[in-house]
Amino acid sequence: MLHQSFDLALESGVGAGGIPDAAFEQALADLAPALARLKAQADDGSLPLLGLPAETADLGPVQAAAARLKDGASDILVLGTGGSSLGGQTLAQLADYGIAGLSRFAPEPRVHFIDNLDPDTYQRLLAKLPLKTTKFVAISKSGGTGETLLQSIAAITAMRGAGLSDADIGERFQGLSEPTIAGKLHPLRALLEPLGVPFLEHHTGVGGRYSVLTNCGLLPAAVLGLDIRALRAGAARALAPVLAGESVRETPAALGAALHLAAMRSGKGIAVLMPYADKLGLLTRWWVQLWAESLGKDGQGTQPVSALGPVDQHSQQQLYLAGPKDKFFTVITVGAKGKGPAIDAKLAGQIGQQDFAGKTIGDLVAAQGIAMIDTFARNGCAVRRFHLDAIDEAIHGELLMHFMLETILTGYAMSVDPFDQPAVEEAKLLAKRYLAEGRA
């Protein structure tokens, strides 16, 4: 279960650097209509995201596609960017993807998320991969994402250069995109379907950055052997208070939204997410996109910042504690106490650290997380705490759904649309024009 505490976020808990209690009370009142709106959308089905935790019909096709991809594969490349990739990556981290050291020992098939378009990286990767045993997943909700299309074309060209027939290539690809609209070109399908590539249909009512619990995020998770049903069951826990019509004070996501709203109104223009577990490191990157793209509109929003404990106690703490009090911190601690390698008493004494004797590395990490929270509070920094007893698929699903609901509710209370991204489209259109013109 996810446990949220926020007394140390308020002025009454930390003094002048905290969120004013009056601002928080006003935000709670302002969240009531936002929460009622969300409940109404759950009841009438107008926000499909809220129906996902109870959905099971799509899981069979996801597992079938995962089995097809794994069969005979040494490597699987997931091609996509932004919301088409970051959700899958945070789930994959449950299976050690992207964790320093451990990711080197990943069993086959090795899963790679190619989310950034870098010519040198991709060219070298295609040259090194055993293409006859490599498979590709191309994900684009619209089917027109330039990065994904170029990556897919390059992969097809490389496989043809390796002597693979188009039929062989079709067997090594999986598409995931919205259905074709009659009379309108669907670039990704136009590229892949003539090769015989099968497609899973991207949910038309769930946008990319909210798609982690759709087949977009669940397909890589299933390839890695994760329990995708448990992910959705955990998400259902976070959603339950909304469906039950609970008040703002009884709905954790609404409480979190009220904290963010009050922090924003009180001049705290930066929101920092800092978990104390490697398996949550990529979740912070997913959250940065979710928060920034959903709420940065009409001159409003706060700057999301990802951090990771305990390493960022060394790299960022100085600014956080001694810099301006313009930040709202969320620290995620995990039940690490008693876990990890034990510290040899003789060696601890040899370095003059007798207090380490008999302890575990988990004991230190647990102490560091609590100490960081208390240090924030003592230095007048607004901080809330999430605590997880352990990290598994269910708790991960709960955490992801909590952040999505928190973001949506904050957007509603700000009177912005948390589902569009008009500012993103301008740069995409200009890039395509400059490419056609040969500009650099």
Residue, then its C-alpha position, 0 to 999 in steps of 0.5 A: m500500500l501507498h502511504q502519504s504524509f504531508d504535515l511537513a509540507l505546511e507552515s504549521g509543520v516547518g515554519a515560514g518556508g512551508i506551504p501556508d496552511a490557509a493556502f492549503e485549505q483554500a486549495l482543498a476547497d477548490l479541489a472539490p469541484a475538480l474531484a466531482r468532475l473526475k467522479a462524473q467522468a468515471d461514472d459516464g465513461s467519458l474519460p477512458l483512463l479511469g476504466l483501465p484498471a477494471e479492463t481485462a479484455d485487452l490483456g490476452p492480445v498483449q500477452a500473445a504479442a509478447a510471446r510472439l516477440k520473445d520467440g527466438a529473439s535475442d534482442i527486442l528494440v522498442l521504438g518510440t519517444g515520449g509517452s510511447s516509451l517512458g511508461g514502458q521504461t518505468l515498468a521495465q525497471l521492475a525487471d532491472y532495465g536501466i539499473a546500473g550494473l544489473s542491466r548488464f546481466a539481463p537474460e535474453p531477450r534483452v529489451h532496449f528502449i530507443d527513445n531518443l533520436d541520435p544518429d551515431t547511437y542508432q547507426r552503431l546499434l544497428a551495426k552491432l545487433p544480431l539482426k536475424t534474432t532481433k525484433f522491433v516494436a514500433i509505437s506511435k499513437s498517431g502513427g505520424t511520429g517522425e522519430t519512430l518512423l525514421q527509426s523503423i525505416a532505418a531498421i527495415t533498411a538494415m535488415r534488408g542489408a543483412g539479407l532478410s526478406d520482407a516476409d522475414i522482416g514482417e515476422r520481426f516487427q510489431g506495430l502499436s498505433e491507432p486504427t486507420i481513419a478512412g481517407k487519411l494516410h496512416p504513415l506507420r501502418a503504411l510503412l509496416e502493414p505491407l510487410g505483414v507486420p501485425f498491429l495492436e491498437h493504441h487506445t484512441g481515448v488515452g493519450g501517450r503520457y497517460s498510456v502506461l497502463t494500456n498495451c503501450g506500457l504493458l507490452p514491454a512489461a509482458v515481454l519482461g515477464l511482469d505481472i500485468r494484471a497486478l499492475r492494473a490491480g494496483a492502479a485500481r487501489a489508487l482509483a478506488p476513492v474516486l469511484a467511491g465518491e470520497s471527499v477531497r480529504e479522503t482521496p490521496a490523489a486529491l490531497g496531493a493535488a491540493l498540496h501542489l496547487a497551494a504550493m504553486r499559488s505560494g510562489k513555489g515554482i519547482a516540484v521535486l520528486m525524489p525516490y529512494a530506490d533504483k527501481l523508481g529512478l525512471l518513474t521520475r522521468w515519466w512523471v516529469q513529462l506527465w507533469a510538464e506537458s499536462l500543466g505547463k499552459d497559459g503561463q501556469g505550471t511548476q517546473p518538475v525536477s527528477a532526483l534520486g536518493p541517496v545519490d542526489q543528496h550529494s549532487q543537489q542537496q546544497l541548493y535545496l537546503a541553502g537556495p531559495k525556498d521555491k520548491f515543493f519536495t516529494v520524497i518516496t521511501v521504501g521498506a529497505k530496513g534490514k535488507g541488502p548486504a550486512i556490514d562486517a563488524k571487524l571491517a567497520g571497526q577498522i575504519g572507525q565506524q563501529d555504529f555500522a557493525g551488524k547493520t545492512i546497507g538497507d538500514l543506511v538507506a532507510a535512515q538516509g531517507i528519513a534524515m533527508i525528510d527531517t533535514f528538509a523540514r528543519n531547513g524550512c522546506a516543504v516536503r511530503r513523504f510517500h512510503l512503500d513497504a516494498i516495490d512490486e507490480a501492484i504498488h507500482g501500478e498504484l503509484l502510477m495511477h496516483f500521479m496521473l490522477e493527481t496531475i489531472l485534478t491539479g489541471y482541472a483546479m487550474s482551469v487548464d486542459p491536462f490532456d492536450q499539448p499545443a506548444v509541443e506541436e509547433a516544434k514538430l511542424l517546424a522540424k519537418r519543414y526544416l528537414a524537407e528544406g535541408r536546413a541545419 
